[in-house]
Amino acid sequence: MKNSIFCSFLILAFAILVLPAQAQNKIKIKDIKGCAFAGTLPKGVAFSASALPGDEAQGLRDTIVSLGGIITDEILLRAADSVKNALATVYENKRYILYNPDFLRQFKQENDASWKAYSVLAHEVGHHALRHNLGETDCNARKKNEREADRYAGMVLRRLCATREQSLAALKSLPSSQPVGSCYPSIVLRKKETGEAFDAQDSIYKAQPKLDPCVEKVSNIQLMYKVPESIKNTNARANVFNDRVEFMIDIPFTRKRSKVFTHIVVDEKAGELTNIKSFRWKDNPYVPGSKTLVWDFKKDGLDRARAEKLGLLNVCSFDKNPARTTKMELLGWGLMTTAGAGLLTWGGITFGQSQDLLSTYKQYTNVSAAQYAPPNNSRTSTKNEADAKLTQSVFVGIAGGVLFTWGLNKLIKRSVRNKRTFILIPNH
């Protein structure tokens, strides 16, 4: 609420500063009756009957009135060069606030300029909101009206999240003494009224903080987006503020864990969230312990409502850097798997040959049989060859099995890694 109200005032300030009064359809008042913020009424004024600062200005009027808790008629804003600063008046049963563009432009060039302008406008709105008789001739009654308008401004400025010093900025810019015979309270008294109203509203908010529009609302979110490869039980959580998200993660210490890799993890379908850049670590993300990361989402062009959709992201820590597998690495693991399969095949063939030789050895017992005659092998050499091929098949088979199992396992894992549904945001 603080930001939306503040932006509404900025819109009005720009509108007042850049839109000149139009010369056509002029209204001229020779003997104007009203209440001027600085206490001096001009001898006459001229302003356009149709020039409006814009629809945003009327929205501002609604904001001021709603913050004051009083419903009033439409207030028309008009530029009038002869007005010293700003004044409230009624003409032909229409309520006006007339302002001097140069006066507000001068405020814009000074420190706390915006709050000075807001103080003046809130004061003048207060006259209309409180239904003051702006043609009052009794000095005591006029002084009372000014004090009430100052109190109205003090209350509204606190609701607008100004500081106490900022609520008094406009009054401090006025001369410390009023002319003799003036129907305006002293500046000291006006500052007292404004400050007291500010303090009264502040006391209400301190007693009931939930009512204070200026207290930054914090959303506590337990991050639930799961990442299978990450370290478990890290208690990842987030606090969402108006302009940032603070992620917290607790990475447990173990004897084997001296280094970790902690990243923001975003679902690849999260759209603009995959372009997170404006974040910073408060702690080293590469060692175990409690870590805090701050993401300034407004710098990434997101609003709070979008940033609060944290079901699509998380902060995760890994024992190994979970980089995506390159094509060359996948090719290497594929070749290892193929080599292992080849060795298994070779081992199987060799085992079959050893079994054939062993069968021959067992089948023929007559050493003078034809198969043992030169140049054929002897019965003993046949047995030795069978045993050698059996040994060879065992070693080749074991080597092939190891290579095949290892290569296939790595190939599957690396292929799955490349099919992740999440994106790791690199640290910087």
ZINOR-V921654 format. One record per pair of residues at least 24 apart in sequence whose ideal C-beta (glycine too) atoms are under 10 Angstrom apart, sorted by the first residue. I is the first residue (numbers start at 1). GAP is how many residues later the second one is. If there is no record, write none. Layout:
i-><I I>
gap-><GAP GAP>
This chain:
i-><1 1 1 1 1 1 1 1 2 2 2 2 2 2 2 2 2 2 3 3 3 3 4 4 5 5 5 5 5 5 5 5 5 5 5 5 6 6 6 6 6 7 8 8 8 8 8 8 8 8 8 9 9 9 9 9 9 9 9 9 9 9 10 10 10 10 10 11 11 11 11 11 11 11 12 12 12 12 12 12 12 12 12 12 12 12 12 12 12 13 13 13 13 13 13 13 13 13 13 13 14 14 14 14 15 15 15 15 15 15 15 15 16 16 16 16 16 16 16 16 16 16 16 16 16 16 16 17 17 17 17 17 17 17 17 18 18 18 19 19 19 19 19 19 19 19 20 20 20 20 20 21 21 21 21 21 21 21 21 21 21 21 22 22 22 22 22 22 22 23 23 24 24 24 24 25 25 25 26 26 27 27 27 27 27 27 29 29 29 29 29 29 29 32 32 32 32 32 32 32 32 32 32 33 33 33 33 33 33 33 33 33 34 34 34 34 34 34 34 34 34 34 34 34 34 34 34 35 35 35 35 35 35 35 35 35 35 35 35 35 35 35 35 35 35 35 35 36 36 36 36 36 36 36 36 36 36 36 36 36 37 37 37 37 37 37 37 37 37 37 37 37 37 37 37 37 37 37 37 37 37 37 37 37 38 38 38 38 38 38 38 38 38 38 38 38 38 38 38 39 39 39 39 39 39 39 39 39 39 39 39 39 39 39 40 40 40 40 40 40 40 40 41 41 41 41 41 42 42 42 42 42 42 42 42 43 44 44 45 45 45 45 45 45 45 45 45 45 46 46 46 46 46 47 47 47 47 47 47 47 47 47 47 47 47 48 48 48 49 49 49 49 49 50 50 51 51 51 51 52 52 52 53 53 53 53 57 57 60 60 60 61 61 61 61 61 61 63 63 63 63 64 64 64 64 64 64 64 64 64 64 64 64 64 65 65 65 65 65 66 66 67 67 67 67 67 67 67 67 67 67 67 67 68 68 68 68 68 68 68 68 68 68 69 69 69 69 69 70 70 70 70 70 70 70 71 72 72 72 72 72 72 72 73 73 73 74 75 75 75 75 75 75 77 77 77 79 85 85 85 85 85 85 85 85 86 86 86 86 86 86 87 87 87 87 88 88 88 88 88 88 88 88 88 88 88 89 89 89 89 89 90 90 90 90 90 90 91 95 95 95 95 95 95 95 96 96 96 97 97 97 97 97 97 98 99 106 107 107 107 110 110 111 112 112 112 112 112 112 112 112 112 113 113 113 114 114 114 115 115 115 115 115 115 115 115 115 115 116 116 116 116 116 116 116 117 117 118 118 118 118 118 118 118 118 118 119 119 119 119 119 119 119 119 119 119 119 119 119 119 119 119 120 120 120 120 120 121 121 121 122 122 122 122 122 122 122 122 122 122 122 122 122 122 123 123 123 123 123 123 123 123 123 123 123 123 124 124 124 125 125 125 125 126 126 126 126 126 126 126 127 128 129 136 137 138 139 139 139 139 140 141 142 142 142 142 143 143 143 143 143 143 143 144 145 145 145 146 146 146 146 146 146 147 147 147 147 147 147 147 147 147 148 148 149 149 149 150 150 150 150 150 150 150 150 150 150 151 151 151 151 151 151 151 151 151 151 152 152 152 153 153 153 153 153 154 154 154 154 154 154 154 154 154 154 154 154 154 155 155 155 155 155 155 155 155 156 156 156 157 157 157 157 158 158 158 158 158 158 158 158 158 158 158 158 158 159 159 159 159 159 159 159 159 159 160 160 161 161 161 161 162 162 163 163 164 164 164 164 164 165 165 166 167 167 167 167 167 167 167 167 168 168 168 168 170 171 216 216 216 217 217 217 218 218 219 219 219 219 219 221 221 221 221 221 221 222 223 223 223 223 223 223 223 223 223 223 224 224 224 225 225 225 225 225 225 225 225 225 225 225 225 226 226 226 226 227 227 227 227 227 227 227 227 227 227 227 227 228 228 228 229 229 229 229 229 229 229 229 229 229 229 230 230 230 230 230 230 230 230 230 230 230 230 230 231 231 231 231 231 231 231 231 231 232 234 234 234 234 234 234 234 234 234 235 236 236 236 236 236 236 236 236 237 237 237 238 238 238 238 238 238 238 238 239 239 240 240 240 240 240 240 240 241 241 241 241 241 242 242 242 242 242 243 243 243 243 243 243 243 244 244 244 244 244 244 244 244 244 244 245 245 245 245 245 245 245 245 245 245 245 245 245 245 246 246 246 246 246 247 247 247 247 247 247 247 247 247 247 247 248 248 248 248 248 248 249 249 249 249 249 249 249 249 249 249 249 250 250 250 250 250 251 251 251 251 251 251 251 251 251 251 251 251 252 252 252 253 253 253 254 254 256 257 257 257 257 258 258 258 259 259 259 259 259 259 260 260 260 260 260 260 260 260 260 260 260 260 260 261 261 261 261 261 261 261 261 261 261 261 261 262 262 262 262 262 262 262 262 262 262 263 263 263 263 263 263 263 263 263 263 263 263 263 263 264 264 264 264 264 264 264 264 264 264 264 265 265 265 265 265 265 265 265 265 265 265 265 265 266 266 266 266 266 266 266 267 267 267 267 267 267 267 267 268 268 268 268 268 269 269 269 269 270 270 270 270 270 270 271 271 271 272 272 272 272 272 273 273 273 273 273 273 273 273 273 273 273 274 274 274 274 274 275 275 275 275 275 276 276 276 276 276 276 277 277 277 278 279 279 279 279 280 280 281 281 281 285 285 285 286 286 286 288 291 291 293 295 312 313 313 313 314 315 316 316 318 321 322 322 322 322 323 323 324 324 324 324 324 324 324 325 325 325 325 325 325 325 325 326 326 327 329 329 329 330 330 330 330 330 330 331 332 332 332 332 333 333 333 333 333 333 333 333 333 333 334 334 334 334 334 334 335 335 335 336 336 336 336 336 336 336 337 337 337 337 337 337 337 337 337 337 338 338 338 338 339 339 339 339 339 340 340 340 340 340 340 340 340 340 340 341 341 341 341 341 341 342 342 342 342 343 343 343 343 343 343 343 343 343 343 344 344 344 344 344 344 344 344 344 344 345 345 345 346 346 346 346 346 346 347 347 347 347 347 347 347 347 347 347 348 348 348 348 349 349 349 350 350 350 350 350 350 350 350 350 350 351 351 351 351 351 351 351 352 352 353 353 353 353 353 353 354 354 354 354 354 354 354 354 354 354 355 355 355 355 356 356 357 357 357 357 357 357 357 357 357 357 358 358 358 358 358 358 358 359 360 360 361 361 361 362>
gap-><158 159 160 211 212 213 214 216 157 158 159 210 211 212 213 214 215 240 158 239 240 301 59 209 55 58 59 61 62 113 151 154 155 156 208 209 108 112 154 155 156 49 48 49 51 52 53 54 55 56 152 47 51 54 55 105 106 108 109 112 113 151 46 50 104 107 108 42 43 44 45 46 48 49 41 42 44 45 46 47 48 49 51 52 65 92 105 106 109 40 47 91 92 94 95 100 101 104 105 108 39 40 42 94 37 38 39 40 41 42 45 62 37 38 41 61 63 70 83 84 85 87 88 89 92 101 105 36 84 85 87 88 90 91 100 35 83 87 32 33 34 35 38 58 60 82 28 31 59 61 81 25 26 27 30 57 58 59 60 77 78 80 25 26 27 28 29 56 57 25 28 24 25 26 27 24 25 26 24 25 51 53 64 65 67 69 51 53 60 62 63 67 69 48 50 51 55 57 59 64 66 102 103 54 56 57 58 100 101 102 103 104 49 53 54 55 56 57 62 63 64 90 93 98 100 101 102 51 52 53 54 88 89 91 92 93 97 98 99 100 101 107 110 111 114 148 149 47 48 49 50 51 52 53 62 84 87 88 110 148 46 47 48 49 50 51 60 62 66 82 83 84 86 87 90 109 112 113 116 133 134 137 147 153 45 46 47 48 49 62 65 82 132 133 135 136 137 140 146 45 46 48 103 107 135 136 139 140 143 144 145 146 148 151 43 44 45 47 138 139 142 144 41 42 43 46 48 38 39 40 41 42 45 56 58 39 36 38 33 35 36 37 38 42 44 46 51 53 32 34 35 36 52 29 30 31 32 33 34 35 36 44 49 51 52 30 31 32 27 29 42 43 45 26 28 25 26 27 28 24 25 26 24 25 26 46 40 64 58 61 65 34 36 60 64 67 68 62 93 96 97 54 57 58 60 61 62 64 65 88 89 92 95 96 60 61 63 64 91 90 93 55 58 62 85 88 89 90 91 92 93 134 146 54 57 58 61 62 84 85 87 88 91 60 83 86 87 90 55 56 58 59 60 61 82 58 53 54 55 56 57 58 59 55 56 58 54 46 49 50 52 53 54 44 47 48 25 31 32 35 38 39 85 88 89 31 34 35 37 38 84 33 37 40 47 35 36 37 38 39 40 41 44 46 57 61 35 38 39 45 46 37 38 42 43 44 45 43 29 30 32 33 34 36 39 28 32 38 24 26 27 28 30 31 26 25 67 62 63 66 59 63 58 50 51 53 54 56 57 58 60 61 56 57 60 48 52 55 42 45 47 48 50 51 52 53 54 55 50 52 53 54 55 56 57 52 53 35 38 39 42 44 48 49 51 52 31 34 35 37 38 41 43 47 48 49 50 51 52 53 54 75 33 49 50 51 53 32 35 49 27 28 30 31 32 33 34 35 37 38 40 45 48 72 26 27 28 29 30 31 33 34 47 48 67 71 25 28 29 24 27 28 31 24 25 26 27 28 29 30 25 24 27 47 46 45 42 43 44 45 43 42 40 41 42 43 39 40 41 42 43 46 47 41 38 39 40 37 38 39 43 44 47 37 38 42 43 45 46 47 49 50 45 49 41 44 45 35 39 40 41 42 43 44 45 46 47 39 41 42 43 44 45 46 47 49 50 41 42 45 37 40 41 44 45 36 37 38 39 40 41 42 43 44 45 46 47 48 39 41 42 43 45 46 47 49 41 42 45 37 40 41 44 36 39 40 41 42 43 44 45 46 47 54 55 56 39 42 43 45 46 52 53 54 55 53 54 51 52 53 54 36 52 35 51 30 31 34 35 38 30 33 32 24 27 28 30 31 32 34 35 24 26 27 30 24 24 25 26 27 24 25 87 24 28 26 85 88 89 91 24 26 87 88 89 90 88 24 25 26 42 87 88 90 91 92 93 86 87 90 40 41 42 45 85 86 87 88 89 90 91 197 39 88 90 196 36 38 87 88 89 90 91 95 193 194 195 197 188 192 194 36 87 89 90 91 93 184 187 188 191 193 30 31 32 33 35 84 85 86 87 88 89 92 192 26 29 30 31 57 85 86 87 88 85 26 28 54 56 57 80 81 82 83 55 26 29 55 74 78 79 80 81 73 77 78 55 57 69 70 72 75 76 77 53 55 55 57 64 65 67 68 70 53 55 56 63 66 55 56 61 62 65 53 54 55 56 60 61 64 34 35 50 51 52 53 54 55 60 63 31 34 48 49 50 51 52 57 59 62 63 65 68 70 36 46 47 48 49 32 34 44 45 46 47 48 63 66 67 68 34 42 43 44 45 67 34 36 40 41 42 43 44 65 66 67 68 38 39 40 41 67 32 34 35 36 37 38 39 40 65 66 67 68 36 37 65 34 35 36 34 65 63 30 31 60 62 28 29 30 27 28 29 60 61 62 24 25 26 27 28 29 31 56 57 58 59 60 61 24 25 55 56 57 58 59 60 61 62 163 166 24 25 26 29 31 53 54 55 56 165 30 51 52 53 54 55 58 59 159 160 161 162 163 164 29 31 49 50 51 52 159 160 161 162 163 47 48 49 50 51 52 53 57 155 157 158 159 160 46 47 48 156 157 158 159 44 45 46 47 153 154 155 156 44 152 153 154 155 43 152 153 154 39 41 42 43 152 153 35 38 41 25 28 29 30 34 24 27 29 33 34 36 37 39 40 150 152 38 39 148 149 151 25 26 27 148 150 24 26 31 37 147 149 148 149 151 24 36 146 148 149 147 148 34 146 147 30 32 142 31 35 141 29 24 26 134 130 110 109 110 112 108 110 106 108 106 103 95 98 100 102 94 101 90 93 94 95 96 99 100 85 86 88 89 90 91 92 93 88 92 91 81 82 85 80 81 84 85 87 88 80 75 78 79 82 73 74 75 76 77 78 79 80 81 82 73 74 76 77 80 81 68 72 76 67 68 70 71 72 74 75 66 67 68 69 70 71 72 73 74 75 65 66 69 70 60 61 64 65 68 59 60 61 62 63 64 65 66 67 68 59 60 62 63 66 67 54 58 61 62 52 53 54 55 56 57 58 59 60 61 52 53 54 55 56 57 58 59 60 61 51 52 55 46 47 50 51 53 54 45 46 47 48 49 50 51 52 53 54 45 48 49 52 40 44 47 38 39 40 41 42 43 44 45 46 47 38 39 41 42 43 45 46 37 41 32 33 36 37 39 40 31 32 33 34 35 36 37 38 39 40 31 34 35 38 30 33 24 25 26 27 28 29 30 31 32 33 24 25 27 28 29 31 32 27 25 26 24 25 26 24>
